[in-house]
Amino acid sequence: MDWKEVLRRRLAAPNSKKNEKELKEEEMDLFTKYYTEWKGGRKNANAFYKSIPRFYYRLPAEDEVLLQKLREESRAVFLQRKSRELLDNEELQVRIEKNVNVNKGFFVVFCMFFCVTFKNLWFLLDKHQTPPMIGEEAMINYENFLKVGEKSGPKCKQFFMAKVFAKLIHTDPYGRISIMQFFNYVMRKVWLHQTRIGLSLYDVAGQGYLRESDLENYILELIPTLPQLDGLEKSFYSFYVCTAVRKFFFFLDPLRTGKIKIQDILACSFLDDLLELRDEELSKESQETNWFSAPSALRVYGQYLNLDKDHNGMLSKEELSRYGTATMTNVFLDRVFQECLTYDGEMDYKTYLDFVLALENRKEPAALQYIFKLLDIENRGYLNVFSLNYFFRAIQELMKIHGQDPVSFQDVKDEIFDMVKPKDPLKISLQDLISSNQGDTVTTILIDLNGFWTYENREALVANDNENTADLEDT
């Protein structure tokens, strides 16, 4: 019989000899008896649950100073141990020969990060190369690959595995891999592990991500190690750090959570671009295209200062309207100040950086997401004919002001839908815009008169460029 039923019947039975207190005590005794029996049948299950290892550890509270210090110290010891497991400069040395075919920017960064020369591993690989060479490329077969693994020491063991060899083998008829490709692979792996350890030192929460302040501290302490930033005034450091950090968060934190996974930082190319500034011989062209270079940071900040006509450190809508060719529509600028973070109706430098990153990288999904949110005036998650017309009317008005004959919206609308080819013929989603590879063109048409004019006259501009090129060749 069910123990609940026994209790129910026992309590329902009349018993005039017992008072209320005694009945309650008897009820508790019966309950304890049957509950103990029921629980006893689950001993095996409880034993199983107890065997599950603990997987959640509460983070120390702010007032638990001792626990916080203990946690920080244990993390530091752990990271030091992981760092000692990596190959050091003595184990990875090799002369940088002229015929070494490797990505120059990465190789220079890596060499300067660890040492100028790399010796032992390269020497062993070169000694065990398997002829014939492919051009100037030295190769190695699996048998010699394993021999090098045995001689190169315990730290290298993880690289001399069958899966690594299989990953690097391509079309060689003898079943060999390129020594240089393997060496690049090892360098890259070591660099990634070392960089991850370095970034983890700034992970205050110890949860595998960096907050904005954490990344700011990392880049601030990195500046003295970057020769290309030697000319920066210390008074500009805070603006440089803000400029650099903003690119990481704009592209790697699309949901604006205020934190970025360390593995995402390592997976993107931004850190490579930043550490490329260790190269003292970095070309002027490379510096101009590198967001993290001193000329680029000064350019962006200089533009901000030039736009700030009242010198209050903020930008109004009127001041921002002079950005670029000063041909963005008022309707679009209104949306910028409606959706973006402002202070008393004015934009600060951090918000301005997001704006610049979006407009300068319109082919990137994160930039299209930024602009799409501004174009989606009804917040429906798609652009329809109404929203397209809403923005293009402002382009038509600017054309009239500049003495140009307005273009029919119907024609432009049809062109946009033909370019994007959305899944729904009446709606353009963000994913449609990204998948079409025409997102930069579509957004430019809708927000910038100069951009629309360039698109409208693209054939004439191409023909003119061809004529100029032909004239130069004739001369």
Secondary structure in CASP SS format (residue, H / E / C, confidence):
PFRMAT SS
TARGET T0000
AUTHOR 0000-0000-0000
METHOD secondary structure of the structure
MODEL  1
M C 1.00
D C 1.00
W H 1.00
K H 1.00
E H 1.00
V H 1.00
L H 1.00
R H 1.00
R H 1.00
R H 1.00
L H 1.00
A H 1.00
A C 1.00
P C 1.00
N C 1.00
S C 1.00
K C 1.00
K C 1.00
N C 1.00
E H 1.00
K H 1.00
E H 1.00
L H 1.00
K H 1.00
E H 1.00
E H 1.00
E H 1.00
M H 1.00
D H 1.00
L H 1.00
F H 1.00
T H 1.00
K H 1.00
Y H 1.00
Y H 1.00
T H 1.00
E H 1.00
W H 1.00
K H 1.00
G H 1.00
G C 1.00
R C 1.00
K H 1.00
N H 1.00
A H 1.00
N H 1.00
A H 1.00
F H 1.00
Y H 1.00
K H 1.00
S C 1.00
I C 1.00
P C 1.00
R C 1.00
F C 1.00
Y C 1.00
Y C 1.00
R C 1.00
L C 1.00
P C 1.00
A C 1.00
E C 1.00
D C 1.00
E C 1.00
V H 1.00
L H 1.00
L H 1.00
Q H 1.00
K H 1.00
L H 1.00
R H 1.00
E H 1.00
E H 1.00
S H 1.00
R H 1.00
A H 1.00
V H 1.00
F H 1.00
L H 1.00
Q H 1.00
R H 1.00
K H 1.00
S H 1.00
R H 1.00
E C 1.00
L C 1.00
L C 1.00
D C 1.00
N C 1.00
E C 1.00
E C 1.00
L C 1.00
Q C 1.00
V C 1.00
R C 1.00
I C 1.00
E C 1.00
K C 1.00
N C 1.00
V C 1.00
N C 1.00
V C 1.00
N C 1.00
K H 1.00
G H 1.00
F H 1.00
F H 1.00
V H 1.00
V H 1.00
F H 1.00
C H 1.00
M H 1.00
F H 1.00
F H 1.00
C C 1.00
V C 1.00
T C 1.00
F C 1.00
K C 1.00
N H 1.00
L H 1.00
W H 1.00
F H 1.00
L H 1.00
L H 1.00
D H 1.00
K H 1.00
H C 1.00
Q C 1.00
T C 1.00
P C 1.00
P C 1.00
M C 1.00
I E 1.00
G C 1.00
E C 1.00
E E 1.00
A C 1.00
M E 1.00
I E 1.00
N C 1.00
Y H 1.00
E H 1.00
N H 1.00
F H 1.00
L H 1.00
K H 1.00
V H 1.00
G H 1.00
E H 1.00
K H 1.00
S C 1.00
G C 1.00
P H 1.00
K H 1.00
C H 1.00
K H 1.00
Q H 1.00
F H 1.00
F C 1.00
M C 1.00
A H 1.00
K H 1.00
V H 1.00
F H 1.00
A H 1.00
K H 1.00
L H 1.00
I C 1.00
H C 1.00
T C 1.00
D C 1.00
P C 1.00
Y C 1.00
G C 1.00
R C 1.00
I E 1.00
S E 1.00
I H 1.00
M H 1.00
Q H 1.00
F H 1.00
F H 1.00
N H 1.00
Y H 1.00
V H 1.00
M H 1.00
R H 1.00
K H 1.00
V H 1.00
W H 1.00
L H 1.00
H H 1.00
Q H 1.00
T H 1.00
R H 1.00
I H 1.00
G H 1.00
L H 1.00
S H 1.00
L C 1.00
Y C 1.00
D C 1.00
V C 1.00
A C 1.00
G C 1.00
Q C 1.00
G C 1.00
Y E 1.00
L E 1.00
R E 1.00
E H 1.00
S H 1.00
D H 1.00
L H 1.00
E H 1.00
N H 1.00
Y H 1.00
I H 1.00
L H 1.00
E H 1.00
L H 1.00
I H 1.00
P H 1.00
T H 1.00
L C 1.00
P H 1.00
Q H 1.00
L H 1.00
D C 1.00
G C 1.00
L C 1.00
E C 1.00
K H 1.00
S H 1.00
F H 1.00
Y H 1.00
S H 1.00
F H 1.00
Y H 1.00
V H 1.00
C H 1.00
T H 1.00
A H 1.00
V H 1.00
R H 1.00
K H 1.00
F H 1.00
F H 1.00
F H 1.00
F H 1.00
L H 1.00
D C 1.00
P C 1.00
L C 1.00
R C 1.00
T C 1.00
G C 1.00
K E 1.00
I E 1.00
K E 1.00
I H 1.00
Q H 1.00
D H 1.00
I H 1.00
L H 1.00
A H 1.00
C C 1.00
S C 1.00
F H 1.00
L H 1.00
D H 1.00
D H 1.00
L H 1.00
L H 1.00
E H 1.00
L H 1.00
R H 1.00
D C 1.00
E C 1.00
E C 1.00
L C 1.00
S C 1.00
K H 1.00
E H 1.00
S H 1.00
Q H 1.00
E H 1.00
T H 1.00
N C 1.00
W C 1.00
F C 1.00
S C 1.00
A H 1.00
P H 1.00
S H 1.00
A H 1.00
L H 1.00
R H 1.00
V H 1.00
Y H 1.00
G H 1.00
Q H 1.00
Y H 1.00
L H 1.00
N H 1.00
L H 1.00
D C 1.00
K C 1.00
D C 1.00
H C 1.00
N C 1.00
G C 1.00
M C 1.00
L E 1.00
S C 1.00
K H 1.00
E H 1.00
E H 1.00
L H 1.00
S C 1.00
R C 1.00
Y C 1.00
G C 1.00
T C 1.00
A C 1.00
T C 1.00
M E 1.00
T C 1.00
N H 1.00
V H 1.00
F H 1.00
L H 1.00
D H 1.00
R H 1.00
V H 1.00
F H 1.00
Q H 1.00
E H 1.00
C C 1.00
L C 1.00
T C 1.00
Y E 1.00
D C 1.00
G C 1.00
E E 1.00
M E 1.00
D C 1.00
Y H 1.00
K H 1.00
T H 1.00
Y H 1.00
L H 1.00
D H 1.00
F H 1.00
V H 1.00
L H 1.00
A H 1.00
L H 1.00
E H 1.00
N C 1.00
R C 1.00
K C 1.00
E C 1.00
P H 1.00
A H 1.00
A H 1.00
L H 1.00
Q H 1.00
Y H 1.00
I H 1.00
F H 1.00
K H 1.00
L H 1.00
L H 1.00
D C 1.00
I C 1.00
E C 1.00
N C 1.00
R C 1.00
G C 1.00
Y E 1.00
L E 1.00
N C 1.00
V H 1.00
F H 1.00
S H 1.00
L H 1.00
N H 1.00
Y H 1.00
F H 1.00
F H 1.00
R H 1.00
A H 1.00
I H 1.00
Q H 1.00
E H 1.00
L H 1.00
M H 1.00
K H 1.00
I H 1.00
H C 1.00
G C 1.00
Q C 1.00
D C 1.00
P C 1.00
V C 1.00
S C 1.00
F H 1.00
Q H 1.00
D H 1.00
V H 1.00
K H 1.00
D H 1.00
E H 1.00
I H 1.00
F H 1.00
D H 1.00
M H 1.00
V H 1.00
K C 1.00
P C 1.00
K C 1.00
D C 1.00
P C 1.00
L C 1.00
K C 1.00
I E 1.00
S E 1.00
L H 1.00
Q H 1.00
D H 1.00
L H 1.00
I H 1.00
S H 1.00
S C 1.00
N C 1.00
Q C 1.00
G H 1.00
D H 1.00
T H 1.00
V H 1.00
T H 1.00
T H 1.00
I H 1.00
L H 1.00
I H 1.00
D E 1.00
L H 1.00
N H 1.00
G H 1.00
F H 1.00
W H 1.00
T H 1.00
Y H 1.00
E H 1.00
N C 1.00
R H 1.00
E H 1.00
A H 1.00
L H 1.00
V H 1.00
A H 1.00
N H 1.00
D H 1.00
N H 1.00
E H 1.00
N H 1.00
T H 1.00
A H 1.00
D H 1.00
L H 1.00
E H 1.00
D H 1.00
T C 1.00
END
